[in-house]
Every structure is written in C-alpha cells, then in structure tokens.
Amino acid sequence: MKDDSYLIPANSKKSMLIFGFFNKIDLLILGVGATFTILMMILVNGPSFIQMIMIVLPLLISAFLVMPVPHYHNVLQLIINIYYYVFVNQKSYRWKGWSTSEYEKEK
C-alpha cells in the first residue's frame, strides 16, 4: 500500500489570494462600494448626519462582506456557505479538500 500522507501548509490557500486576503470578486465588490460612496459624497451638498450615514453605507457593507473571518475566506463566503448548508443541501455538508482528492479516486 502506497503511503501518500502529507502535510498541507496552513497558508497554502492564502497564497492564491490577492494581498493574501482578496479574490477578484472581493476587490470588485469593494471597488463598487467605494466608487458609489465617493460619487454620492461628490453629488450631495451639505448632508445631514443621517444622510452622511446613508452615503457611507455602501462602503461599509462592501467592506463588511470582504472582511476576513477565522476559518473562512471572508464574510461573503461564510454567508454563501450558510445559505448552501441550510437551504440548498438541507443540512448535509460535503467537504472536499486537497487531502481527499487522490485517496478518493483510488477507492
């Protein structure tokens, strides 16, 4: 029997991300939120406190979605995983990782 056990470095997936934190879609989400916020700041003259909060809200929401959390890439990925776990797969989580790819093919 061939022993193919090996240790995967903890940061191996992080090296595939831009700046170690972002995918392309994450940068797109953050860029759209920042652009919309900047445009609204330019267009609205003398905003009140409530208006200023509403203007900055797109940037805050997009930053929250791409913020890294432990054991997940970011909050957006966590929300997607929860959605699939609860609504799509009906609470059956099938994990596929790097360590199972060759072993599962041999069976």
Secondary structure by P-SEA (a helix, b strand, c coil): cccccccccccccccccccccccaaaaaaaaaaaaaaaaaaaacccccaaaaaaaaaaaaaaaaaaccccccccaaaaaaaaaaaccccccbbbbbccccaaaaaac
